[in-house]
Amino acid sequence: MQRYSTLYMQKPQDIRIDEYDYPLPDERIAKYPLARRDASKLLLYKNGQISESTFCHLPELLPDDSLLVCNNTRVIQARLHFRKETGALIEIFCLEPLDPCDYLMSFQTTGGCVWRCLVGNLRKWKNGRLSRTLSVEGREVTLHAERQDHTDSETHEIRFSWDNEGITFASLLEAFGELPIPPYLNRATEESDKETYQTVYSHVEGSVAAPTAGLHFTPEVFAALQEKGIPRLELTLHVGAGTFKPVKSQTIAGHEMHTEYISVSRETLSALASSTRRIIAVGTTSVRTLESLYYMGRTLVHDPEATADHLVVEQWQPYDGSPDVSPREALLALIDYLDRRSLDRLVSATRIIIVPGYRWHIVQGLITNFHQPRSTLLLLVSALIGDRWNEVYGYALAHDFRFLSYGDSSLLLP
């Protein structure tokens, strides 16, 4: 089923971000999660009507023919702190692996690897090697960090090396690293965040931010969904630091989306292609993955010999006017692409931006938290429910909903 988000005559690039602003007092931002995940409030937007419930009642509120799609990524302890001999504190924030470029291979590597990173207090680290020694798995290990470039760009290539080849990089991050929590929480990471800032179904390491719509799910909620006969699929999108990047330009044309890496099994693609159920995305990361799959498949329908590089979804690709195909055609083309290469998993990347005027192809409903003003995530919500986002957010503010990552949830069924 294809539908437009709204009768939108304006070019998506000309959308002004100040039209997607609202007042969010700091006291409405949830600094900590509730003691019980599924005790959070749940706003229901269905057929244009707004009501509220509690997240533990989600199974009762979902349409009987729903199919949930969740992002199973797991947040890594991506913040590494080093102190120079001068006393200067340098923070290295790991964003994505470069050598090896595969996440799993990079985490399993021993001896050394290269990552793209943000560097805090960079002016104090012009050159030289940073070092830090800790006990890892009962063995003393010294971790070194060296800059591979000396540019003024926003990110930098950092080579990590260590003196014990029996230790993996994953183990080093676990020992040396700190879990990155969102900057708008305005507090330091606490030990409890290592559990509460992960979904109960997270198991594929790679994100530097949690897919927070999934934080409300509990084993009890999943049991109730199973009892109701609502199935669930998993896919992976590794969330980057760009998810917190504010839109600073007046129009969306000036905002550059960051690259996000996705991994979807052939089994999941086949289940999506054959499903007649209503696909409900758990979180905006699942939305971006599902809709990106459509454009990857469309590319293959038009060019069956397209290479892996050609499958990467560019930011404005959905708005380029290329002929559409059916969602099933697109998904079957992806399955054929894997089969011809004897692959059991699609690994690719996307820079998709979903804004008002977007034409939906796969997603038919969304479970999501309440997002920051002037953000691309709020634009995505507006693409799904149109200008009614104003009423939804107004209701949430007026009825004591908690906002952002550790806040309450919504079920949007346009």
Rosetta blueprint (number, residue, H / E / L):
1 M L
2 Q L
3 R E
4 Y E
5 S L
6 T L
7 L L
8 Y L
9 M L
10 Q L
11 K L
12 P H
13 Q H
14 D H
15 I L
16 R E
17 I H
18 D H
19 E H
20 Y H
21 D L
22 Y L
23 P L
24 L L
25 P L
26 D H
27 E H
28 R H
29 I E
30 A L
31 K L
32 Y L
33 P L
34 L L
35 A L
36 R L
37 R H
38 D H
39 A H
40 S L
41 K E
42 L E
43 L E
44 L E
45 Y E
46 K E
47 N L
48 G L
49 Q E
50 I E
51 S E
52 E E
53 S E
54 T E
55 F H
56 C H
57 H H
58 L H
59 P H
60 E H
61 L H
62 L L
63 P L
64 D L
65 D L
66 S E
67 L E
68 L E
69 V E
70 C E
71 N E
72 N L
73 T E
74 R E
75 V E
76 I L
77 Q L
78 A L
79 R E
80 L E
81 H E
82 F E
83 R E
84 K L
85 E L
86 T L
87 G L
88 A L
89 L E
90 I E
91 E E
92 I E
93 F E
94 C E
95 L E
96 E E
97 P E
98 L E
99 D E
100 P L
101 C L
102 D L
103 Y H
104 L H
105 M H
106 S H
107 F H
108 Q H
109 T L
110 T E
111 G L
112 G E
113 C E
114 V E
115 W E
116 R E
117 C E
118 L E
119 V E
120 G E
121 N L
122 L H
123 R H
124 K H
125 W L
126 K L
127 N L
128 G L
129 R L
130 L E
131 S E
132 R E
133 T E
134 L E
135 S E
136 V E
137 E L
138 G L
139 R E
140 E E
141 V E
142 T E
143 L E
144 H E
145 A E
146 E E
147 R E
148 Q L
149 D L
150 H L
151 T L
152 D L
153 S L
154 E L
155 T L
156 H E
157 E E
158 I E
159 R E
160 F E
161 S E
162 W E
163 D L
164 N L
165 E L
166 G L
167 I L
168 T E
169 F H
170 A H
171 S H
172 L H
173 L H
174 E H
175 A H
176 F H
177 G L
178 E E
179 L L
180 P L
181 I L
182 P L
183 P H
184 Y H
185 L H
186 N L
187 R L
188 A L
189 T L
190 E L
191 E L
192 S L
193 D H
194 K H
195 E H
196 T H
197 Y L
198 Q L
199 T L
200 V L
201 Y L
202 S L
203 H L
204 V E
205 E E
206 G E
207 S E
208 V L
209 A L
210 A L
211 P L
212 T H
213 A H
214 G H
215 L H
216 H H
217 F L
218 T L
219 P H
220 E H
221 V H
222 F H
223 A H
224 A H
225 L H
226 Q H
227 E H
228 K H
229 G L
230 I L
231 P L
232 R E
233 L E
234 E E
235 L E
236 T E
237 L E
238 H E
239 V L
240 G L
241 A H
242 G H
243 T H
244 F H
245 K L
246 P L
247 V L
248 K L
249 S L
250 Q L
251 T E
252 I H
253 A H
254 G H
255 H L
256 E L
257 M L
258 H L
259 T L
260 E E
261 Y E
262 I E
263 S E
264 V E
265 S E
266 R H
267 E H
268 T H
269 L H
270 S H
271 A H
272 L H
273 A H
274 S H
275 S L
276 T L
277 R L
278 R E
279 I E
280 I E
281 A E
282 V E
283 G L
284 T H
285 T H
286 S H
287 V H
288 R H
289 T H
290 L H
291 E H
292 S H
293 L H
294 Y H
295 Y H
296 M H
297 G H
298 R H
299 T H
300 L H
301 V H
302 H H
303 D L
304 P L
305 E L
306 A L
307 T L
308 A H
309 D H
310 H H
311 L H
312 V L
313 V E
314 E L
315 Q L
316 W L
317 Q H
318 P H
319 Y H
320 D L
321 G L
322 S L
323 P L
324 D L
325 V L
326 S L
327 P H
328 R H
329 E H
330 A H
331 L H
332 L H
333 A H
334 L H
335 I H
336 D H
337 Y H
338 L H
339 D H
340 R H
341 R L
342 S L
343 L L
344 D L
345 R E
346 L E
347 V E
348 S E
349 A E
350 T E
351 R L
352 I L
353 I L
354 I L
355 V L
356 P L
357 G L
358 Y L
359 R E
360 W E
361 H L
362 I L
363 V L
364 Q L
365 G E
366 L E
367 I E
368 T E
369 N E
370 F L
371 H L
372 Q L
373 P L
374 R L
375 S L
376 T H
377 L H
378 L H
379 L H
380 L H
381 V H
382 S H
383 A H
384 L H
385 I H
386 G H
387 D H
388 R H
389 W H
390 N H
391 E H
392 V H
393 Y H
394 G H
395 Y H
396 A H
397 L H
398 A H
399 H L
400 D L
401 F L
402 R L
403 F E
404 L L
405 S L
406 Y L
407 G L
408 D L
409 S E
410 S E
411 L E
412 L E
413 L E
414 P L
